[in-house]
Amino acid sequence: MGNIKIHSKYRLFALFSIVYLVTGMIFAENIPIETDYENPQINSTIKPSTTTLNIVTSITIIQDIVTKILGQDVVVIVSGAEDPHSYEPTSSEVSALENADIIFRLGIADLEPWWRSGWEDSLVVKLVD
């Protein structure tokens, strides 16, 4: 039992690390490279990114974490009212997966039998390998 708890902590740490890195990449494009401390008028200001990514998550737990960290709405495939073991995505959900910039998924085959390897064209973050 002790190993299971340790692995769960590592998975949670890995999830937060990945989301932290992705968030940093999103906002890093607006950080000035050089700063002139003696003449602040020529310094560019840091502006929040206006780029909205198409983010899809496989289950609601991952959706909650990603939404809290990134502060933007994300599409969830299995909303929680359905059984993830036997769920089949709708055509609009398949379209969302095909057009996603980033897909966060759990990575457990028994919980995501609907997953297709063709969706790997997007950046896919698996929490369990």
Stockholm file with secondary structure:
# STOCKHOLM 1.0

chainA/1-129         MGNIKIHSKYRLFALFSIVYLVTGMIFAENIPIETDYENPQINSTIKPSTTTLNIVTSITIIQDIVTKILGQDVVVIVSGAEDPHSYEPTSSEVSALENADIIFRLGIADLEPWWRSGWEDSLVVKLVD
#=GR chainA/1-129 SS CHHHHHHHHHHHHHHHHHHHHHHHHHHHTTSCSCCCSSCGGGSCCCCCCCCCCCEEEEEHHHHHHHHHHHCSCCEEEECSSSCTTTCCCCHHHHHHHHTCSEEEECCCTTTCTTCCGGGGGSEEEESCC
#=GC SS_cons         CHHHHHHHHHHHHHHHHHHHHHHHHHHHTTSCSCCCSSCGGGSCCCCCCCCCCCEEEEEHHHHHHHHHHHCSCCEEEECSSSCTTTCCCCHHHHHHHHTCSEEEECCCTTTCTTCCGGGGGSEEEESCC
//
